């Protein structure tokens, strides 16, 4: 940590000016405390002060939730890649957003949980995007961990998989601090109990539920979406020592939420967001 910031407040006749300066110092101090708390569990953002989360990987022109989309996110320099985890019929774990395979291939229909890993891996889920992606397959959870380790963080969206079965894969690779968990509060408590080093990221939903969540769960990272976002939401989280990562509603909302002090954005447009942050900085 660098030397402490020292600001001298001159003797001003106007009390309003002195109040403004004191408020300014308070905001600096508050921000420094939050930054120090978060730095103890998360690496600093790569692009200014905002984390870039590639939703389902960098999938513009690439099949979503595939190793190709995750590699592209790494290449772009995103901070995190979002993956959706589900369990197969034979107890393996894969990344696929929808509960069924219907929207990904013409070769089969039905719930993901009714297919074995071998059956899922046999499906061509890439050709719907382009013939060059014909060989892309639904990725295995372990393969995603191995690809991302040391290169990019993982935003784990727990769709349908038991926490207690996923944690051993993570611990075996020493990736407890590289993954932030998006899940229901019941699963979040399991994460906290079974893996104290892991990073739960609860979502309170409407802002009226935020205070209760902050008080009872004391998270370091809070998830939210554009529909529930406000400047007061972010301020409440910061005052409680937590940062906020928001699922965006497209590039149109970026400037506004960053003006509110948002800490991270999950987006379908990571390349554009990185460019936006670089130009803004």
C-alpha positions as CSV (number, residue, x, y, z in Angstrom):
1,X,0.0,0.0,0.0
2,X,1.3,3.5,-0.8
3,X,1.8,6.4,1.5
4,X,-1.3,7.9,3.2
5,X,-3.2,10.6,1.5
6,X,-2.8,14.0,3.3
7,X,-5.2,16.8,2.4
8,X,-4.9,20.2,4.1
9,X,-8.2,22.1,4.6
10,X,-7.6,25.8,4.6
11,X,-9.4,28.1,7.0
12,X,-12.5,29.0,5.0
13,X,-15.0,31.5,5.9
14,X,-17.8,29.7,4.2
15,X,-19.0,26.8,6.3
16,X,-20.6,25.1,3.2
17,X,-17.1,24.9,1.6
18,X,-15.7,23.3,4.7
19,X,-18.6,20.8,4.7
20,X,-17.9,19.9,1.1
21,X,-14.3,19.3,1.8
22,X,-15.0,17.1,4.8
23,X,-17.6,15.2,2.7
24,X,-14.9,14.7,0.0
25,X,-12.5,13.3,2.6
26,X,-15.1,11.0,4.0
27,X,-15.8,9.6,0.5
28,X,-12.1,9.1,-0.1
29,X,-11.7,7.3,3.2
30,X,-14.8,5.1,2.6
31,X,-13.6,4.2,-0.9
32,X,-10.2,3.3,0.4
33,X,-11.6,1.0,3.1
34,X,-13.9,-0.8,0.6
35,X,-11.0,-1.2,-1.9
36,X,-8.7,-2.6,0.8
37,X,-11.4,-5.1,2.0
38,X,-12.1,-6.3,-1.5
39,X,-8.5,-6.5,-2.4
40,X,-8.1,-9.1,0.2
41,X,-10.2,-11.5,-1.7
42,X,-10.3,-10.3,-5.4
43,X,-7.6,-9.1,-7.7
44,X,-7.9,-5.5,-8.9
45,X,-9.9,-4.9,-12.1
46,X,-7.8,-5.0,-15.3
47,X,-9.6,-2.0,-16.9
48,X,-9.7,0.9,-14.5
49,X,-11.9,0.3,-11.4
50,X,-14.6,-1.9,-13.0
51,X,-14.7,-5.6,-13.3
52,X,-15.7,-7.0,-16.8
53,X,-17.7,-10.2,-16.7
54,X,-18.2,-12.0,-20.0
55,X,-21.7,-13.4,-19.8
56,X,-21.6,-17.0,-21.1
57,X,-18.2,-16.2,-22.4
58,X,-17.3,-13.8,-25.2
59,X,-20.0,-15.3,-27.5
60,X,-20.5,-12.7,-30.2
61,X,-20.2,-14.9,-33.3
62,X,-19.1,-17.8,-31.1
63,X,-21.4,-20.5,-29.5
64,X,-22.1,-19.4,-25.9
65,X,-21.0,-21.4,-22.9
66,X,-18.3,-23.2,-24.9
67,X,-14.5,-23.4,-24.4
68,X,-14.1,-21.3,-27.5
69,X,-16.2,-18.5,-25.9
70,X,-14.2,-18.7,-22.7
71,X,-10.9,-18.6,-24.6
72,X,-12.1,-15.5,-26.4
73,X,-12.9,-13.8,-23.0
74,X,-9.3,-14.6,-21.9
75,X,-7.9,-13.2,-25.1
76,X,-9.9,-10.0,-24.6
77,X,-8.7,-9.5,-21.1
78,X,-12.0,-9.8,-19.3
79,X,-11.8,-10.2,-15.5
80,X,-14.4,-13.0,-15.2
81,X,-16.2,-15.4,-17.4
82,X,-19.7,-16.4,-16.5
83,X,-20.5,-20.1,-16.6
84,X,-23.8,-21.9,-16.0
85,X,-23.4,-25.3,-14.2
86,X,-25.8,-28.2,-14.4
87,X,-25.5,-31.9,-13.5
88,X,-25.9,-34.7,-16.0
89,X,-27.8,-37.9,-15.6
90,X,-24.6,-39.8,-14.6
91,X,-23.5,-37.2,-12.1
92,X,-21.0,-35.1,-14.2
93,X,-21.1,-31.3,-14.4
94,X,-21.3,-29.2,-17.6
95,X,-21.9,-25.6,-18.5
96,X,-25.1,-24.9,-20.4
97,X,-27.6,-22.2,-19.7
98,X,-31.0,-23.6,-20.6
99,X,-32.5,-26.5,-18.7
100,X,-33.1,-28.4,-22.0
101,X,-30.9,-29.0,-25.1
102,X,-33.7,-28.0,-27.5
103,X,-32.4,-24.6,-28.4
104,X,-28.8,-25.7,-29.0
105,X,-29.1,-28.6,-31.5
106,X,-31.3,-30.4,-33.9
107,X,-30.0,-33.7,-32.8
108,X,-31.9,-34.1,-29.6
109,X,-34.5,-32.7,-27.3
110,X,-35.2,-32.9,-23.6
111,X,-33.8,-31.8,-20.2
112,X,-30.1,-31.7,-19.6
113,X,-30.4,-33.9,-16.5
114,X,-31.9,-36.7,-18.6
115,X,-28.7,-37.0,-20.7
116,X,-25.4,-38.7,-19.8
117,X,-22.2,-36.8,-20.3
118,X,-21.3,-38.9,-23.3
119,X,-24.7,-38.2,-24.9
120,X,-24.3,-34.5,-24.3
121,X,-20.8,-34.4,-25.6
122,X,-21.9,-36.1,-28.8
123,X,-24.3,-33.2,-29.7
124,X,-23.2,-30.6,-32.2
125,X,-24.1,-27.3,-30.5
126,X,-21.9,-25.1,-32.6
127,X,-23.3,-25.3,-36.2
128,X,-26.3,-23.1,-35.3
129,X,-23.8,-20.2,-35.0
130,X,-21.6,-21.2,-38.0
131,X,-20.2,-24.3,-39.7
132,X,-16.7,-23.4,-38.4
133,X,-18.0,-24.2,-34.9
134,X,-19.3,-27.7,-35.7
135,X,-16.9,-29.4,-33.4
136,X,-17.7,-27.3,-30.3
137,X,-19.3,-29.3,-27.6
138,X,-20.9,-28.7,-24.2
139,X,-17.9,-28.3,-21.9
140,X,-17.1,-30.3,-18.8
141,X,-16.8,-28.3,-15.6
142,X,-13.3,-29.6,-14.9
143,X,-12.2,-28.6,-18.4
144,X,-13.4,-25.0,-17.8
145,X,-11.5,-24.9,-14.5
146,X,-8.3,-26.1,-16.1
147,X,-8.7,-23.6,-19.0
148,X,-9.4,-20.6,-16.7
149,X,-7.0,-21.3,-13.8
150,X,-4.6,-18.4,-13.4
151,X,-5.9,-16.6,-16.5
152,X,-9.4,-15.4,-15.7
153,X,-11.9,-15.5,-12.8
154,X,-15.1,-17.5,-12.9
155,X,-18.6,-16.2,-12.2
156,X,-20.3,-19.5,-11.4
157,X,-24.0,-19.3,-12.0
158,X,-25.3,-22.4,-10.1
159,X,-28.3,-23.7,-12.2
160,X,-28.8,-27.3,-11.1
161,X,-25.9,-28.9,-9.3
162,X,-25.1,-29.7,-5.7
163,X,-22.6,-27.4,-4.0
164,X,-20.9,-30.2,-2.1
165,X,-20.0,-32.0,-5.3
166,X,-18.5,-29.0,-7.0
167,X,-16.3,-27.7,-4.2
168,X,-13.8,-30.6,-4.3
169,X,-13.0,-29.9,-8.0
170,X,-12.3,-26.3,-7.0
171,X,-10.3,-27.1,-4.0
172,X,-8.2,-29.6,-5.8
173,X,-7.0,-26.8,-8.1
174,X,-6.6,-24.2,-5.4
175,X,-9.2,-22.0,-7.1
176,X,-11.3,-21.0,-4.1
177,X,-10.5,-17.3,-4.5
178,X,-10.8,-17.3,-8.3
179,X,-14.5,-18.1,-8.3
180,X,-17.5,-16.0,-7.2
181,X,-20.7,-17.9,-6.6
182,X,-24.1,-16.8,-7.9
183,X,-26.8,-19.0,-6.3
184,X,-29.8,-19.0,-4.0
185,X,-29.3,-18.1,-0.3
186,X,-29.5,-21.7,0.7
187,X,-26.7,-22.7,-1.6
188,X,-24.7,-19.6,-0.6
189,X,-24.8,-20.8,3.0
190,X,-23.5,-24.1,1.9
191,X,-20.7,-22.5,0.0
192,X,-19.8,-20.5,3.1
193,X,-20.0,-23.5,5.4
194,X,-18.2,-26.0,3.2
195,X,-15.6,-23.6,1.8
196,X,-14.8,-20.6,4.0
197,X,-12.2,-19.5,1.5
198,X,-14.8,-19.4,-1.3
199,X,-16.6,-16.2,-2.3
200,X,-20.4,-16.2,-2.2
201,X,-22.1,-13.5,-4.2
202,X,-25.8,-13.3,-3.2
203,X,-28.5,-11.3,-5.1
204,X,-31.1,-9.7,-2.9
205,X,-33.5,-9.0,-5.8
206,X,-35.5,-5.8,-5.2
207,X,-33.7,-3.1,-3.2
208,X,-36.1,-3.4,-0.4
209,X,-34.5,-6.8,0.5
210,X,-31.0,-5.5,0.4
211,X,-30.7,-4.2,4.0
212,X,-31.7,-7.6,5.4
213,X,-29.3,-9.5,3.2
214,X,-26.4,-7.2,4.1
215,X,-27.1,-7.5,7.8
216,X,-27.6,-11.2,7.9
217,X,-25.2,-12.5,5.2
218,X,-22.5,-9.8,5.4
219,X,-21.3,-10.5,1.8
220,X,-18.2,-9.0,0.3
221,X,-19.6,-9.1,-3.2
222,X,-23.3,-8.5,-4.2
223,X,-24.9,-9.4,-7.5
224,X,-27.8,-7.5,-9.0
225,X,-29.4,-6.7,-12.4
226,X,-30.2,-3.4,-14.2
227,X,-33.9,-3.7,-13.2
228,X,-33.0,-3.6,-9.5
229,X,-30.1,-1.1,-9.7
230,X,-30.0,2.4,-8.2
231,X,-27.4,4.7,-6.8
232,X,-28.7,4.1,-3.3
233,X,-28.4,0.3,-3.8
234,X,-24.7,0.7,-4.6
235,X,-24.1,3.2,-1.8
236,X,-25.7,0.8,0.8
237,X,-23.4,-2.0,-0.4
238,X,-20.3,0.2,-0.2
239,X,-21.2,1.3,3.3
240,X,-21.5,-2.3,4.3
241,X,-18.1,-3.1,2.8
242,X,-19.3,-4.9,-0.3
243,X,-18.9,-4.3,-4.0
244,X,-21.6,-4.7,-6.6
245,X,-21.5,-6.6,-9.9
246,X,-24.5,-6.0,-12.1
247,X,-26.0,-7.9,-15.0
248,X,-26.4,-5.1,-17.6
249,X,-29.2,-4.2,-20.1
250,X,-26.9,-3.3,-22.9
251,X,-24.3,-0.6,-23.4
252,X,-26.9,2.2,-23.0
253,X,-26.8,1.8,-19.2
254,X,-23.0,1.7,-18.7
255,X,-22.3,5.4,-18.3
256,X,-25.2,5.8,-15.8
257,X,-24.3,3.0,-13.5
258,X,-20.6,3.8,-13.5
259,X,-21.5,7.3,-12.5
260,X,-23.3,5.8,-9.6
261,X,-20.1,4.0,-8.6
262,X,-20.8,0.4,-9.8
263,X,-17.9,-2.0,-9.4
264,X,-18.5,-4.6,-12.1
265,X,-20.7,-5.3,-15.1
266,X,-21.7,-8.7,-16.5
267,X,-22.4,-8.2,-20.2
268,X,-22.9,-10.0,-23.6
269,X,-20.5,-7.3,-25.1
270,X,-17.2,-7.7,-23.1
271,X,-15.1,-6.4,-26.0
272,X,-17.2,-3.2,-26.4
273,X,-17.2,-2.7,-22.6
274,X,-13.4,-3.0,-22.4
275,X,-13.0,-0.4,-25.1
276,X,-15.6,1.8,-23.4
277,X,-13.7,1.6,-20.1
278,X,-10.3,2.3,-21.8
279,X,-11.7,5.4,-23.5
280,X,-13.4,6.6,-20.4
281,X,-10.3,6.2,-18.3
